[in-house]
Amino acid sequence: MKTLTIIGGGLSGSEAAWQAAQRGITVRLLEMRPDKTTGAHKTDLLGELVCSNSLRSKEPVTSAGLLKNELRMAGSLLMEAAAGCSVPAGSALAVDRKLFAEYITQRLLTHPLIEVTREEVAEVPAGPCIVATGPLTSDALSDSLRRLLGGDYLYFYDAIAPIIEGQH
Ligand SMILES: Cc1cc2nc3c(=O)[nH]c(=O)nc-3n(C[C@H](O)[C@H](O)[C@H](O)COP(=O)(O)OP(=O)(O)OC[C@H]3O[C@@H](n4cnc5c(N)ncnc54)[C@H](O)[C@@H]3O)c2cc1C
C-alpha cells in the first residue's frame, strides 16, 4: 500500500496514525502547529486535549466506559497514554493533559513507520488520506473541502448539545 497521509495531529489523527502504523502501514502525519495554531490549542504537542481534561466515565456500563474498553482491546494509544497519567476524578477518567500529550508525541515521533511533518495542508491531497483536523480546521483547508464537497458550509456538531433538524 502507498503511504497513508493523515492531516491533523490532534486526538483523532494521533490515534489514526498509531492504529495504521501498528498494522504495518507507512504514515505521513501532517500537523500545522506550532507554525500555525488554532486559537484553542496551547502547545505544539500531538494529541493535545482542548479544554476539559476529562475523558468521561470509566464505568463499563456507560457508553463512554464501554468505548474505552473497546479502544483498549484495539491497542489504543490514547488509552495507553491515559493509563499512565490519570488524575483522581471519581468515576471519570481524567488525565494530566501535559503528560498525556507528551506521551502521545513521544510514541508517534519514535514509531519507525510514522513520519511527522509540521506544515499546514491547504489542499486535500490525492491518494489515501484521513482528514482529522477537527472543528478548528484552518481556513485554507476548509475552502479546499468546501470545493471538493460542493457545499456552502461545513458544520461542527457538538457531542454534548443534541441538535434536532426537521422540515415541515
Ligand atoms: C474551544 C473548544 C473547546 C472544546 N472543549 C471540549 C471539551 O471540553 N470536551 C470535549 O470532549 N470536546 C471539546 N471540544 C471538541 C474537541 O475539539 C474534540 O473533543 C477533540 O479535540 C476533537 O479531536 P480532533 O482530533 O477531531 O480535533 P483536534 O484535537 O482539534 O485536532 C485537529 C488537529 O488538526 C490540526 N489542523 C487543523 N487544520 C490543519 C491543517 N490545515 N493542516 C494541518 N493541521 C491542521 C490542528 O492544529 C489540530 O492539532 C472543544 C473544542 C473547542 C474548539
The ligand as an SDF file (V2000), in Angstrom:
LIG
                    3D

 53 58  0  0  0  0  0  0  0  0999 V2000
  -12.7230   25.7450   22.3450 C   0  0  0  0  0  0  0  0  0  0  0  0
  -13.0710   24.2640   22.2790 C   0  0  0  0  0  0  0  0  0  0  0  0
  -13.3250   23.5700   23.4540 C   0  0  0  0  0  0  0  0  0  0  0  0
  -13.6310   22.2200   23.4130 C   0  0  0  0  0  0  0  0  0  0  0  0
  -13.8690   21.5570   24.5940 N   0  0  0  0  0  0  0  0  0  0  0  0
  -14.1380   20.2460   24.5840 C   0  0  0  0  0  0  0  0  0  0  0  0
  -14.3450   19.5130   25.8160 C   0  0  0  0  0  0  0  0  0  0  0  0
  -14.2370   20.0740   26.8970 O   0  0  0  0  0  0  0  0  0  0  0  0
  -14.6410   18.1940   25.7430 N   0  0  0  0  0  0  0  0  0  0  0  0
  -14.7390   17.5500   24.5420 C   0  0  0  0  0  0  0  0  0  0  0  0
  -14.9830   16.3450   24.5310 O   0  0  0  0  0  0  0  0  0  0  0  0
  -14.5650   18.2170   23.3820 N   0  0  0  0  0  0  0  0  0  0  0  0
  -14.2650   19.5290   23.3650 C   0  0  0  0  0  0  0  0  0  0  0  0
  -14.0960   20.2000   22.1990 N   0  0  0  0  0  0  0  0  0  0  0  0
  -14.2040   19.4590   20.9760 C   0  0  0  0  0  0  0  0  0  0  0  0
  -12.8080   18.9830   20.6810 C   0  0  0  0  0  0  0  0  0  0  0  0
  -12.3260   19.7120   19.5950 O   0  0  0  0  0  0  0  0  0  0  0  0
  -12.7930   17.4870   20.4160 C   0  0  0  0  0  0  0  0  0  0  0  0
  -13.1840   16.7970   21.5720 O   0  0  0  0  0  0  0  0  0  0  0  0
  -11.4520   16.9440   20.0150 C   0  0  0  0  0  0  0  0  0  0  0  0
  -10.3760   17.8310   20.1640 O   0  0  0  0  0  0  0  0  0  0  0  0
  -11.5950   16.6310   18.5700 C   0  0  0  0  0  0  0  0  0  0  0  0
  -10.4660   15.8910   18.1800 O   0  0  0  0  0  0  0  0  0  0  0  0
   -9.9830   16.0340   16.7010 P   0  0  0  0  0  0  0  0  0  0  0  0
   -8.8220   15.1170   16.5520 O   0  0  0  0  0  0  0  0  0  0  0  0
  -11.1210   15.8830   15.7590 O   0  0  0  0  0  0  0  0  0  0  0  0
   -9.5090   17.5570   16.5840 O   0  0  0  0  0  0  0  0  0  0  0  0
   -8.2350   18.2970   17.3250 P   0  0  0  0  0  0  0  0  0  0  0  0
   -7.8910   17.5110   18.5390 O   0  0  0  0  0  0  0  0  0  0  0  0
   -8.6310   19.6840   17.3880 O   0  0  0  0  0  0  0  0  0  0  0  0
   -7.1030   18.0520   16.2660 O   0  0  0  0  0  0  0  0  0  0  0  0
   -7.0920   18.6820   14.9980 C   0  0  0  0  0  0  0  0  0  0  0  0
   -5.6490   18.9860   14.6480 C   0  0  0  0  0  0  0  0  0  0  0  0
   -5.5900   19.3800   13.2870 O   0  0  0  0  0  0  0  0  0  0  0  0
   -4.6680   20.4520   13.1590 C   0  0  0  0  0  0  0  0  0  0  0  0
   -5.0130   21.1680   11.9330 N   0  0  0  0  0  0  0  0  0  0  0  0
   -6.0890   21.9320   11.6520 C   0  0  0  0  0  0  0  0  0  0  0  0
   -6.0680   22.3620   10.3750 N   0  0  0  0  0  0  0  0  0  0  0  0
   -4.9250   21.8610    9.8180 C   0  0  0  0  0  0  0  0  0  0  0  0
   -4.3440   21.9480    8.5210 C   0  0  0  0  0  0  0  0  0  0  0  0
   -4.9240   22.6250    7.5210 N   0  0  0  0  0  0  0  0  0  0  0  0
   -3.1720   21.3320    8.2980 N   0  0  0  0  0  0  0  0  0  0  0  0
   -2.5480   20.6240    9.3070 C   0  0  0  0  0  0  0  0  0  0  0  0
   -3.0580   20.5160   10.5530 N   0  0  0  0  0  0  0  0  0  0  0  0
   -4.2500   21.1090   10.8020 C   0  0  0  0  0  0  0  0  0  0  0  0
   -4.8450   21.2420   14.4460 C   0  0  0  0  0  0  0  0  0  0  0  0
   -3.7050   22.0120   14.7380 O   0  0  0  0  0  0  0  0  0  0  0  0
   -5.0670   20.1260   15.4690 C   0  0  0  0  0  0  0  0  0  0  0  0
   -3.8720   19.7000   16.0650 O   0  0  0  0  0  0  0  0  0  0  0  0
  -13.7420   21.5440   22.1840 C   0  0  0  0  0  0  0  0  0  0  0  0
  -13.4900   22.2480   21.0020 C   0  0  0  0  0  0  0  0  0  0  0  0
  -13.1600   23.5850   21.0490 C   0  0  0  0  0  0  0  0  0  0  0  0
  -12.8960   24.3100   19.7670 C   0  0  0  0  0  0  0  0  0  0  0  0
  1  2  1  0
  2  3  1  0
  2 52  2  0
  3  4  2  0
  4  5  1  0
  4 50  1  0
  5  6  2  0
  6  7  1  0
  6 13  1  0
  7  8  2  0
  7  9  1  0
  9 10  1  0
 10 11  2  0
 10 12  1  0
 12 13  2  0
 13 14  1  0
 14 15  1  0
 14 50  1  0
 15 16  1  0
 16 17  1  0
 16 18  1  0
 18 19  1  0
 18 20  1  0
 20 21  1  0
 20 22  1  0
 22 23  1  0
 23 24  1  0
 24 25  2  0
 24 26  1  0
 24 27  1  0
 27 28  1  0
 28 29  2  0
 28 30  1  0
 28 31  1  0
 31 32  1  0
 32 33  1  0
 33 34  1  0
 33 48  1  0
 34 35  1  0
 35 36  1  0
 35 46  1  0
 36 37  1  0
 36 45  1  0
 37 38  2  0
 38 39  1  0
 39 40  1  0
 39 45  2  0
 40 41  1  0
 40 42  2  0
 42 43  1  0
 43 44  2  0
 44 45  1  0
 46 47  1  0
 46 48  1  0
 48 49  1  0
 50 51  2  0
 51 52  1  0
 52 53  1  0
M  END
$$$$
